[in-house]
């Protein structure tokens, strides 16, 4: 439910490198809610790669770029 709210209007954003870093940080914090993993009696935090494999649809920035391309295609087709 949170991701659609974050992506709302994303196709019109002028994103800077700082915005991209902030979105990545936000995404990582949200996924951190799942907490650490216990392996052999030791607790550890999941790596970014593990989170990508667990949640196939991560990459908020990639989703924004996809929406931007879809919007540009729509705008080009308008007479």
Backbone as a chain_set.jsonl record, in Angstrom:
{"seq": "XXXXXXXXXXXXXXXXXXXXXXXXXXXXXXXXXXXXXXXXXXXXXXXXXXXXXXXXXXXXXXXXXXXXXXXXXXXXXXX", "coords": {"N": [[0.811, -1.196, 0.0], [2.049, 1.197, 0.494], [3.898, 1.792, -1.494], [2.491, 2.629, -3.946], [1.636, 5.157, -3.087], [4.044, 6.497, -2.732], [4.97, 6.479, -5.353], [3.156, 8.062, -6.674], [2.531, 10.447, -9.079], [5.135, 10.412, -9.9], [6.124, 10.362, -12.49], [6.411, 12.937, -13.306], [8.397, 14.094, -11.871], [11.458, 15.855, -11.361], [14.185, 14.336, -10.864], [17.001, 14.346, -8.736], [20.398, 13.291, -8.013], [20.549, 13.151, -5.26], [17.862, 12.801, -4.564], [17.463, 10.24, -5.598], [19.179, 8.75, -3.973], [17.928, 9.177, -1.514], [15.437, 7.926, -1.933], [16.303, 5.285, -2.227], [17.356, 4.839, 0.327], [15.036, 5.159, 1.864], [13.52, 3.014, 0.888], [15.061, 0.842, 1.752], [14.869, 1.187, 4.53], [12.133, 0.766, 4.94], [11.913, -1.927, 4.197], [13.454, -2.983, 6.146], [11.839, -3.336, 8.254], [11.065, -5.925, 8.452], [12.948, -7.103, 9.972], [15.896, -8.649, 11.473], [17.614, -11.745, 10.518], [17.842, -15.022, 11.799], [20.555, -17.119, 11.896], [22.092, -20.084, 12.533], [22.114, -19.584, 15.264], [23.009, -16.965, 15.383], [22.275, -13.524, 14.877], [21.597, -11.534, 12.038], [21.518, -8.822, 9.653], [19.59, -8.695, 6.705], [21.007, -8.724, 3.413], [21.128, -6.318, 0.685], [20.876, -7.677, -1.742], [19.625, -10.067, -0.945], [17.171, -9.035, -0.12], [16.209, -8.061, -2.571], [15.839, -10.477, -3.932], [13.93, -11.668, -2.302], [11.769, -9.866, -2.341], [10.471, -9.343, -5.22], [9.742, -7.045, -6.582], [11.256, -4.516, -6.129], [13.223, -1.663, -6.193], [12.409, 1.318, -6.41], [13.172, 3.621, -7.803], [13.592, 2.627, -10.398], [10.973, 1.927, -11.023], [9.8, 4.452, -11.077], [11.177, 5.578, -13.239], [10.215, 3.906, -15.272], [7.48, 4.57, -15.244], [7.784, 7.208, -16.057], [8.726, 6.928, -18.697], [6.48, 5.66, -19.844], [4.633, 7.745, -19.575], [5.797, 9.718, -21.193], [5.617, 8.446, -23.681], [2.832, 8.438, -23.928], [2.328, 11.198, -23.994], [3.608, 11.897, -26.379], [2.005, 10.667, -28.276], [-0.307, 12.164, -28.242], [-2.394, 14.288, -30.107]], "CA": [[0.0, 0.0, 0.0], [2.878, 2.391, 0.62], [4.61, 2.08, -2.743], [1.716, 3.497, -4.844], [1.619, 6.527, -2.555], [5.357, 7.068, -3.021], [5.129, 6.623, -6.792], [2.142, 8.945, -7.23], [3.044, 11.632, -9.757], [6.576, 10.266, -10.111], [6.516, 10.581, -13.882], [6.655, 14.365, -13.556], [9.459, 14.571, -10.995], [12.815, 16.083, -11.854], [14.943, 13.704, -9.782], [18.436, 14.569, -8.64], [21.109, 12.162, -7.403], [20.175, 13.123, -3.843], [16.535, 12.188, -4.497], [17.635, 8.81, -5.854], [19.761, 8.188, -2.753], [16.905, 9.212, -0.465], [14.459, 6.877, -2.217], [16.949, 4.02, -1.906], [17.42, 4.753, 1.782], [13.672, 4.944, 2.337], [13.14, 1.654, 0.532], [15.801, -0.057, 2.639], [14.3, 1.309, 5.871], [10.821, 0.116, 4.933], [12.125, -3.368, 4.175], [14.086, -3.35, 7.408], [10.776, -3.631, 9.217], [11.006, -7.374, 8.588], [13.873, -7.458, 11.023], [17.054, -9.484, 11.142], [17.422, -13.17, 10.295], [18.679, -15.835, 12.675], [21.233, -18.238, 11.244], [23.009, -20.809, 13.404], [22.164, -18.929, 16.563], [23.47, -15.584, 15.261], [21.358, -12.63, 14.175], [22.231, -10.65, 11.068], [20.613, -8.058, 8.799], [19.594, -9.172, 5.325], [21.701, -7.876, 2.448], [20.267, -5.759, -0.357], [20.619, -8.737, -2.723], [18.618, -10.964, -0.369], [15.886, -8.343, -0.155], [15.764, -8.047, -3.97], [15.358, -11.813, -4.269], [12.737, -11.923, -1.512], [10.72, -8.979, -2.857], [10.83, -9.223, -6.635], [9.404, -5.729, -7.123], [11.846, -3.429, -5.351], [13.673, -0.603, -7.099], [11.465, 2.421, -6.551], [13.67, 4.524, -8.844], [13.319, 1.981, -11.682], [9.529, 2.038, -11.254], [9.542, 5.846, -11.454], [11.667, 5.746, -14.611], [9.281, 3.211, -16.156], [6.288, 5.419, -15.34], [8.157, 8.39, -16.825], [8.746, 6.53, -20.115], [5.091, 5.455, -20.257], [3.994, 9.053, -19.674], [6.355, 10.377, -22.374], [4.987, 7.801, -24.828], [1.463, 8.932, -24.002], [2.37, 12.609, -24.398], [4.023, 11.973, -27.785], [0.886, 10.222, -29.12], [-1.395, 13.14, -28.219], [-2.386, 15.177, -31.268]], "C": [[0.853, 1.257, 0.0], [3.491, 2.771, -0.718], [3.779, 2.921, -3.716], [1.66, 4.951, -4.381], [2.938, 7.224, -2.875], [5.501, 7.36, -4.504], [4.156, 7.623, -7.419], [2.769, 10.203, -7.821], [4.522, 11.562, -10.087], [7.034, 10.543, -11.527], [6.82, 12.047, -14.184], [7.786, 14.925, -12.69], [10.743, 14.828, -11.764], [13.743, 15.586, -10.753], [16.43, 14.025, -9.879], [19.082, 13.312, -8.044], [20.747, 12.036, -5.931], [18.795, 12.488, -3.664], [16.627, 10.679, -4.679], [18.203, 8.125, -4.618], [18.719, 8.133, -1.635], [15.849, 8.132, -0.684], [15.038, 5.493, -1.902], [17.028, 3.789, -0.411], [16.037, 4.47, 2.36], [13.24, 3.503, 2.079], [13.8, 0.64, 1.472], [15.241, -0.006, 4.062], [12.95, 0.612, 5.965], [10.987, -1.397, 4.973], [12.797, -3.863, 5.443], [13.086, -3.667, 8.504], [10.7, -5.135, 9.462], [11.998, -7.9, 9.611], [15.005, -8.362, 10.565], [16.664, -10.955, 10.991], [18.348, -13.935, 11.236], [19.247, -17.006, 11.885], [22.236, -18.828, 12.22], [23.195, -20.104, 14.748], [22.646, -17.496, 16.549], [22.456, -14.766, 14.461], [22.151, -11.744, 13.227], [21.153, -9.946, 10.245], [20.715, -8.603, 7.381], [20.318, -8.187, 4.42], [20.715, -7.334, 1.432], [19.915, -6.822, -1.386], [19.553, -9.713, -2.212], [17.232, -10.323, -0.407], [15.337, -8.279, -1.579], [15.204, -9.4, -4.385], [14.049, -12.128, -3.542], [11.539, -11.131, -2.026], [11.078, -8.656, -4.295], [10.663, -7.805, -7.164], [9.943, -4.621, -6.227], [12.07, -2.236, -6.266], [12.611, 0.464, -7.373], [11.885, 3.354, -7.686], [13.402, 3.931, -10.231], [11.83, 2.071, -12.027], [9.158, 3.468, -11.675], [10.003, 6.093, -12.888], [10.75, 5.063, -15.613], [8.011, 4.04, -16.352], [6.569, 6.661, -16.183], [8.16, 8.078, -18.328], [7.337, 6.292, -20.647], [4.389, 6.791, -20.469], [4.501, 9.8, -20.924], [5.752, 9.774, -23.636], [3.551, 8.264, -25.019], [1.446, 10.361, -24.522], [2.73, 12.76, -25.872], [2.852, 11.598, -28.703], [-0.271, 11.205, -29.153], [-1.279, 14.055, -29.433], [-2.354, 16.626, -30.852]], "O": [[0.393, 2.3, -0.466], [3.591, 3.956, -1.039], [4.323, 3.871, -4.279], [1.639, 5.867, -5.203], [2.952, 8.398, -3.246], [6.089, 8.374, -4.882], [4.32, 7.991, -8.582], [3.465, 10.94, -7.121], [5.105, 12.558, -10.514], [8.186, 10.913, -11.753], [7.424, 12.357, -15.211], [8.094, 16.114, -12.774], [11.073, 14.105, -12.704], [14.054, 16.324, -9.819], [17.029, 13.979, -10.954], [18.386, 12.388, -7.624], [20.648, 10.925, -5.411], [18.58, 11.726, -2.721], [15.942, 9.926, -3.987], [17.759, 7.036, -4.254], [18.645, 7.149, -0.898], [15.412, 7.491, 0.272], [14.337, 4.632, -1.371], [16.796, 2.679, 0.068], [15.894, 3.632, 3.25], [12.663, 2.854, 2.952], [13.156, -0.306, 1.926], [15.148, -1.037, 4.727], [12.659, -0.057, 6.957], [10.271, -2.078, 5.708], [12.71, -5.046, 5.772], [13.444, -4.203, 9.552], [10.316, -5.573, 10.546], [11.88, -9.04, 10.061], [15.056, -8.783, 9.409], [15.539, -11.352, 11.295], [19.497, -13.543, 11.444], [18.507, -17.783, 11.283], [23.137, -18.128, 12.682], [24.3, -20.044, 15.287], [22.692, -16.858, 17.601], [21.862, -15.253, 13.499], [23.234, -11.264, 13.562], [20.02, -10.418, 10.155], [21.804, -8.934, 6.914], [20.257, -6.975, 4.626], [19.593, -7.83, 1.325], [18.779, -6.871, -1.858], [18.679, -10.132, -2.971], [16.239, -10.993, -0.691], [14.132, -8.426, -1.781], [14.21, -9.467, -5.107], [13.164, -12.776, -4.101], [10.433, -11.66, -2.133], [11.905, -7.781, -4.55], [11.365, -7.404, -8.093], [9.17, -3.87, -5.633], [11.181, -1.857, -7.029], [12.001, 0.492, -8.441], [11.038, 3.825, -8.446], [13.023, 4.661, -11.147], [11.469, 2.269, -13.187], [8.298, 3.659, -12.534], [9.302, 6.743, -13.665], [10.529, 5.594, -16.702], [7.525, 4.196, -17.472], [5.706, 7.117, -16.933], [7.661, 8.866, -19.131], [7.029, 6.676, -21.775], [3.636, 6.955, -21.429], [3.717, 10.438, -21.625], [5.409, 10.505, -24.566], [3.105, 8.461, -26.149], [0.642, 10.699, -25.391], [2.216, 13.653, -26.545], [2.723, 12.155, -29.793], [-1.141, 11.092, -30.016], [-0.193, 14.539, -29.751], [-2.343, 17.513, -31.705]]}, "num_chains": 1, "name": "protein.A"}
